[in-house]
Amino acid sequence: MTPIEETIVVNYIHDYLKDNTNLNFYKYQVGKYHMDYGDNDVISFCGVFDGKSRSNYFVGSVNMVTNDNDFGMEKTFTTMHNTR
């Protein structure tokens, strides 16, 4: 994940979680999710919440042009690449 992609994804996640009182206080790690949507404007991502006991993991995508974005919780780990 490039630094620009990471900034876009982190900003989206921050916006998504800001009103979610169940999740907005957890720290998280995010990485590139290697899902090919066939569109260079879409960044797919996965991540993990630190310290959460159930449904720790998440996946999603951000479309940098249309803002057609997606975020979902997962119960199993998805391999992350280039995490920070």
N, CA, C and O of each residue as an XYZ file, in Angstrom:
336
protein
N       0.852     -1.168      0.000
C       0.000      0.000      0.000
C       0.901      1.235      0.000
O       1.797      1.369      0.833
N       0.647      2.115     -0.933
C       1.443      3.338     -0.987
C       1.046      4.263      0.168
O      -0.027      4.099      0.749
N       1.898      5.228      0.503
C       1.528      6.178      1.556
C       0.235      6.941      1.244
O      -0.551      7.219      2.151
N       0.013      7.276     -0.011
C      -1.216      7.976     -0.398
C      -2.429      7.064     -0.215
O      -3.451      7.489      0.323
N      -2.316      5.803     -0.665
C      -3.412      4.847     -0.478
C      -3.707      4.653      1.004
O      -4.867      4.610      1.415
N      -2.651      4.536      1.801
C      -2.833      4.345      3.237
C      -3.573      5.534      3.854
O      -4.468      5.339      4.676
N      -3.222      6.735      3.479
C      -3.891      7.930      3.989
C      -5.371      7.930      3.616
O      -6.225      8.228      4.451
N      -5.670      7.598      2.369
C      -7.060      7.545      1.898
C      -7.853      6.519      2.705
O      -8.959      6.807      3.163
N      -7.291      5.324      2.881
C      -7.976      4.251      3.602
C      -8.162      4.610      5.075
O      -9.251      4.435      5.622
N      -7.115      5.108      5.718
C      -7.208      5.466      7.141
C      -8.235      6.580      7.346
O      -8.999      6.541      8.310
N      -8.265      7.568      6.455
C      -9.267      8.633      6.560
C     -10.680      8.083      6.421
O     -11.584      8.499      7.146
N     -10.874      7.142      5.485
C     -12.188      6.519      5.308
C     -12.591      5.746      6.564
O     -13.715      5.884      7.046
N     -11.669      4.928      7.097
C     -11.980      4.140      8.294
C     -12.290      5.071      9.466
O     -13.247      4.847     10.206
N     -11.486      6.102      9.627
C     -11.727      7.064     10.706
C     -13.124      7.684     10.584
O     -13.850      7.776     11.573
N     -13.495      8.104      9.381
C     -14.827      8.665      9.144
C     -15.917      7.639      9.433
O     -16.930      7.956     10.055
N     -15.701      6.402      8.975
C     -16.687      5.336      9.155
C     -16.902      5.035     10.642
O     -18.033      4.818     11.077
N     -15.819      5.025     11.413
C     -15.897      4.614     12.814
C     -16.234      5.744     13.782
O     -16.573      5.469     14.933
N     -16.155      6.993     13.360
C     -16.268      8.101     14.311
C     -17.578      8.112     15.092
O     -17.596      8.560     16.239
N     -18.655      7.640     14.517
C     -19.941      7.621     15.209
C     -20.300      6.240     15.753
O     -21.390      6.055     16.294
N     -19.404      5.277     15.615
C     -19.660      3.924     16.100
C     -19.040      3.777     17.484
O     -17.837      3.545     17.606
N     -19.852      3.911     18.524
C     -19.334      3.893     19.896
C     -18.812      2.524     20.312
O     -18.105      2.417     21.314
N     -19.145      1.477     19.564
C     -18.634      0.143     19.871
C     -17.221     -0.075     19.346
O     -16.500     -0.932     19.857
N     -16.819      0.679     18.343
C     -15.530      0.426     17.695
C     -14.583      1.623     17.688
O     -13.378      1.432     17.522
N     -15.071      2.834     17.858
C     -14.241      4.002     17.589
C     -13.102      4.225     18.576
O     -12.258      5.087     18.330
N     -13.042      3.495     19.668
C     -11.944      3.673     20.620
C     -10.839      2.640     20.459
O      -9.808      2.742     21.124
N     -11.027      1.638     19.586
C      -9.995      0.630     19.354
C      -8.935      1.156     18.394
O      -9.247      1.854     17.429
N      -7.697      0.820     18.664
C      -6.638      1.054     17.687
C      -6.719     -0.069     16.664
O      -7.254     -1.139     16.953
N      -6.197      0.168     15.488
C      -6.252     -0.860     14.449
C      -5.036     -0.764     13.549
O      -4.354      0.258     13.479
N      -4.792     -1.875     12.861
C      -3.764     -1.934     11.824
C      -4.479     -2.176     10.506
O      -5.470     -2.905     10.453
N      -3.983     -1.575      9.462
C      -4.603     -1.740      8.160
C      -3.540     -2.149      7.151
O      -2.378     -1.760      7.263
N      -3.952     -2.937      6.165
C      -3.039     -3.384      5.126
C      -3.770     -3.540      3.807
O      -4.992     -3.403      3.738
N      -3.025     -3.825      2.780
C      -3.581     -4.006      1.436
C      -4.219     -5.381      1.337
O      -3.591     -6.383      1.679
N      -5.441     -5.437      0.881
C      -6.152     -6.691      0.640
C      -6.094     -6.930     -0.862
O      -6.574     -6.105     -1.639
N      -5.528     -8.017     -1.267
C      -5.262     -8.244     -2.682
C      -6.489     -8.799     -3.407
O      -6.519     -9.949     -3.843
N      -7.491     -7.939     -3.515
C      -8.706     -8.246     -4.264
C      -8.685     -7.364     -5.501
O      -8.592     -6.142     -5.391
N      -8.770     -7.965     -6.661
C      -8.724     -7.208     -7.903
C     -10.143     -6.891     -8.352
O     -10.870     -7.778     -8.799
N     -10.536     -5.634     -8.235
C     -11.855     -5.202     -8.674
C     -11.852     -4.811    -10.150
O     -12.894     -4.460    -10.704
N     -10.684     -4.873    -10.785
C     -10.589     -4.499    -12.182
C     -10.717     -3.001    -12.396
O     -11.049     -2.555    -13.494
N     -10.455     -2.223    -11.355
C     -10.596     -0.779    -11.422
C      -9.441     -0.157    -10.639
O      -9.330     -0.365     -9.430
N      -8.599      0.589    -11.306
C      -7.436      1.199    -10.651
C      -7.815      2.264     -9.627
O      -6.974      2.676     -8.829
N      -9.078      2.717     -9.638
C      -9.530      3.726     -8.691
C      -9.974      3.114     -7.358
O     -10.283      3.846     -6.418
N     -10.008      1.783     -7.266
C     -10.470      1.102     -6.056
C      -9.281      0.570     -5.266
O      -8.421     -0.127     -5.804
N      -9.248      0.910     -3.983
C      -8.245      0.376     -3.063
C      -8.959     -0.596     -2.144
O      -9.886     -0.212     -1.431
N      -8.540     -1.845     -2.154
C      -9.117     -2.809     -1.217
C      -8.186     -2.926     -0.020
O      -6.965     -2.847     -0.159
N      -8.776     -3.117      1.165
C      -7.971     -3.158      2.382
C      -8.521     -4.194      3.354
O      -9.665     -4.636      3.245
N      -7.686     -4.561      4.291
C      -8.097     -5.420      5.393
C      -7.406     -4.899      6.640
O      -6.478     -4.094      6.558
N      -7.860     -5.361      7.788
C      -7.245     -4.886      9.011
C      -7.689     -5.661     10.225
O      -8.511     -6.574     10.148
N      -7.119     -5.271     11.349
C      -7.423     -5.921     12.620
C      -7.504     -4.849     13.709
O      -6.701     -3.916     13.747
N      -8.488     -5.005     14.585
C      -8.596     -4.149     15.763
C      -7.758     -4.751     16.874
O      -7.822     -5.957     17.112
N      -6.975     -3.931     17.558
C      -6.167     -4.385     18.684
C      -7.032     -4.454     19.939
O      -7.712     -3.488     20.285
N      -7.004     -5.600     20.617
C      -7.677     -5.743     21.893
C      -9.148     -6.088     21.832
O      -9.784     -6.208     22.880
N      -9.706     -6.250     20.670
C     -11.115     -6.614     20.548
C     -11.227     -8.124     20.611
O     -10.375     -8.821     20.062
N     -12.255     -8.652     21.266
C     -12.329    -10.091     21.490
C     -13.124    -10.856     20.435
O     -12.829    -12.028     20.201
N     -14.109    -10.252     19.794
C     -14.911    -10.936     18.780
C     -14.938    -10.097     17.515
O     -14.928     -8.868     17.573
N     -14.972    -10.758     16.390
C     -14.972    -10.063     15.094
C     -13.895     -8.984     15.053
O     -14.172     -7.811     14.802
N     -12.659     -9.415     15.307
C     -11.528     -8.479     15.359
C     -11.166     -7.893     14.007
O     -10.563     -6.821     13.946
N     -11.513     -8.559     12.940
C     -10.968     -8.258     11.622
C     -11.982     -7.522     10.751
O     -13.191     -7.609     10.964
N     -11.457     -6.795      9.764
C     -12.333     -6.085      8.847
C     -11.734     -6.076      7.452
O     -10.525     -6.227      7.280
N     -12.584     -5.901      6.472
C     -12.190     -5.750      5.068
C     -13.045     -4.647      4.472
O     -14.107     -4.310      4.995
N     -12.570     -4.094      3.376
C     -13.355     -3.075      2.710
C     -12.684     -2.569      1.462
O     -11.641     -3.069      1.040
N     -13.306     -1.567      0.883
C     -12.746     -0.949     -0.317
C     -13.140      0.517     -0.355
O     -14.164      0.928      0.192
N     -12.298      1.287     -1.017
C     -12.532      2.715     -1.216
C     -12.383      3.005     -2.700
O     -11.356      2.686     -3.300
N     -13.405      3.608     -3.292
C     -13.310      4.060     -4.670
C     -12.967      5.539     -4.630
O     -13.765      6.354     -4.166
N     -11.794      5.882     -5.111
C     -11.290      7.249     -5.004
C     -12.025      8.234     -5.913
O     -11.889      9.446     -5.741
N     -12.799      7.738     -6.873
C     -13.510      8.612     -7.798
C     -14.985      8.746     -7.415
O     -15.497      9.860     -7.303
N     -15.664      7.625     -7.217
C     -17.112      7.648     -6.982
C     -17.497      7.688     -5.505
O     -18.655      7.939     -5.172
N     -16.521      7.441     -4.609
C     -16.799      7.326     -3.175
C     -17.798      6.219     -2.864
O     -18.509      6.285     -1.861
N     -17.854      5.207     -3.716
C     -18.667      4.021     -3.464
C     -17.813      3.091     -2.603
O     -17.083      2.247     -3.124
N     -17.910      3.251     -1.287
C     -17.014      2.584     -0.356
C     -17.720      1.461      0.384
O     -18.949      1.408      0.428
N     -16.928      0.558      0.969
C     -17.474     -0.603      1.652
C     -16.629     -0.900      2.886
O     -15.410     -0.731      2.860
N     -17.269     -1.342      3.962
C     -16.575     -1.742      5.185
C     -17.375     -2.868      5.817
O     -18.594     -2.764      5.946
N     -16.697     -3.953      6.214
C     -17.386     -5.061      6.858
C     -16.503     -5.765      7.871
O     -15.283     -5.823      7.719
N     -17.130     -6.295      8.901
C     -16.424     -7.031      9.945
C     -16.287     -8.499      9.540
O     -17.151     -9.048      8.857
N     -15.196     -9.124      9.969
C     -14.920    -10.522      9.686
C     -14.543    -11.238     10.977
O     -13.984    -10.622     11.885
N     -14.839    -12.515     11.066
C     -14.479    -13.297     12.259
C     -13.139    -13.996     12.109
O     -12.551    -14.416     13.105
N     -12.647    -14.128     10.889
C     -11.371    -14.800     10.656
C     -10.369    -13.835     10.058
O     -10.731    -12.812      9.478
N      -9.126    -14.176     10.207
C      -8.032    -13.318      9.757
C      -7.830    -13.400      8.264
O      -7.809    -14.490      7.692
N      -7.681    -12.258      7.633
C      -7.309    -12.155      6.232
C      -5.862    -11.695      6.200
O      -5.519    -10.721      6.870
N      -5.014    -12.356      5.453
C      -3.607    -11.989      5.412
C      -3.450    -10.550      4.964
O      -3.962    -10.137      3.924
N      -2.729     -9.806      5.776
C      -2.475     -8.400      5.457
C      -1.062     -8.276      4.923
O      -0.171     -9.029      5.315
N      -0.865     -7.333      4.039
C       0.446     -7.063      3.474
C       0.774     -5.590      3.679
O      -0.104     -4.731      3.596
N       2.025     -5.310      3.943
C       2.497     -3.933      4.100
C       1.755     -3.197      5.212
O       1.353     -2.048      5.027
N       1.569     -3.834      6.350
C       0.902     -3.177      7.455
C       1.857     -2.245      8.177
O       3.074     -2.410      8.101
N       1.314     -1.287      8.861
C       2.109     -0.361      9.660
C       1.646     -0.410     11.077
O       2.185      0.298     11.928
